[in-house]
Amino acid sequence: MSDFFTKKRIIILIIICLVGIILGRLVFRAFINLLLGGTLFGGNLL
């Protein structure tokens, strides 16, 4: 029973990590775009 829960927990952690990385990259990119205003580097930095 405990083995089932640990496997489930690991799978959930992996999913959360993947979603976090994807969202983090999107938020980071949007933040940089807002920061630069799309003018400093012609909007082609990322």
N, C-alpha and C positions, 0 to 999 in steps of 0.2 A: 504493500500500500504506500509506504513512504517512497519507494522507488518511482512509482507512478507520479506522485506529487512533485518529486525533484525533476523528473523529465518534463512535466508540464510547465514547471516554473522556469526551467532553462529555455524552453521554446518561447514562452511569453517574454522573457528577458531579451532574447535575440530579436523578436519582432519589435519590441519597444526600442531597442538600440537602432535597428534599421530605420524605423519611422523617425526617431529622434535625429539621426544623421541627415536624412532627406529633408526634414523640416528645418533643421539647423542651417543647412546649405542654402535653402530657399530664403529663409529669413535673413541670413548673412548677406546674400546677394542683393536682396531688396533694400537692406539697410545701407549697403555701400552705394547703391544707385541713388538712394535718397540723399546720402551724405554728399556725393559728388554732384548731384543734380543733373547728371548726364551731360555735363559740359566740360569738366576739367580734363578728361581723357577722351572726349568725343563719345562717351557712353560705351566704349569698347574695351574697358578695363577687364571685365569678366566675360 
